[in-house]
Every structure is written in structure tokens, then in C-alpha cells.
Amino acid sequence: MTFDSAAPKHQLPVRVYYEDTDAGGVVYYANYLKFFERARTEWLRDLGVSQTQLAADKGILFVVAGLTIEYRQAAKLDDLLTVESMISQIGKASLHFDQRVLRDGMLLASANVRLCCVHAETFRPTAIPDALRNQFISN
């Protein structure tokens, strides 16, 4: 996975709570997926895009179609993390995000997440609306 340090990226601070950890006080591996999901959702919000409105107005949803993840260091209870997100590729009906979790600049986990734009009723792939695509490209 590559993460272009020069490309614009969204940053979301995340505090590790007890509910995020296992019995040893270490973030449970699956919870990184929740951190990545929150960061993508907040990135959309910062663009003024509501997923609820997209479904209601345009009849589209973004669903995770695939991902790869690498874990490097453990995050622990009370850590303040930063989740960075950036679009690495835009297709006709898909978006690829490079995301990573850092603590004080140290890389803890990185992921490439492929989202697919689907019709809200049929869940079949559908093109990302041009206006939305342009908004993604310009940010």
C-alpha cells in the first residue's frame, strides 16, 4: 500500500476507549475497520455530503467491496490516534481509499479500501454521479 504524503488527505482524531480494546488494553484488530469507516464518513461530511441524503435523493449507497490491511504497532487504551484518509483512485462506480492510523506520527495500521457505488434498492453497481465525482476530485 502506498500513501502519497503530498496528496491532500483528511484527518480525524480518535481516542481509544475501553470498548475498543481487548482484555490486555490493546485495540482489538477489527476495531481499526471502525476507525477507518468513521474517517471516511467524516470526510464525506466535511465535503457537505450526507450518506442518508445520497440514498434518499440519488438512490445510491457506497458499500465496501474489498480491503487490505496491515498492522504494524498496537494502539492502547487512552491513546489519541489520527486516522488519515485520501482517495487513491476513482473509477466509474468505485472509489479506492488509502487510510492509515497514526499515534504521534508513528504508523500503527494502514489499509486500502475499495468502495462500490450501488443502487439503494437493487444493490447493483451504478455510476457515481458526475457532480459527486467532481467534488471528490477537487478535494
Residue, then its C-alpha position, 0 to 999 in steps of 0.5 A: m500500500t502506498f500513501d502519497s504524503a503530498a496528496p491532500k488527505h483528511q484527518l480525524p482524531v480518535r481516542v481509544y476507549y475501553e470498548d475498543t480494546d481487548a482484555g490486555g488494553v490493546v485495540y482489538y484488530a477489527n476495531y481499526l475497520k471502525f476507525f477507518e469507516r468513521a474517517r471516511t464518513e467524516w470526510l464525506r461530511d466535511l465535503g457537505v455530503s450526507q450518506t442518508q441524503l445520497a440514498a434518499d435523493k440519488g438512490i445510491l449507497f457506497v458499500v465496501a467491496g474489498l480491503t487490505i490491511e496491515y498492522r504494524q504497532a498496537a494502539k492502547l487504551d487512552d491513546l489519541l490516534t489520527v486516522e488519515s484518509m485520501i482517495s487513491q483512485i476513482g473509477k466509474a462506480s468505485l472509489h479506492f481509499d488509502q487510510r492509515v492510523l497514526r499515534d504521534g506520527m508513528l504508523l500503527a495500521s494502514a489499509n486500502v479500501r475499495l468502495c462500490c457505488v450501488h443502487a439503494e434498492t437493487f444493490r447493483p453497481t451504478a455510476i457515481p454521479d458526475a457532480l459527486r465525482n467532481q467534488f471528490i476530485s477537487n478535494 
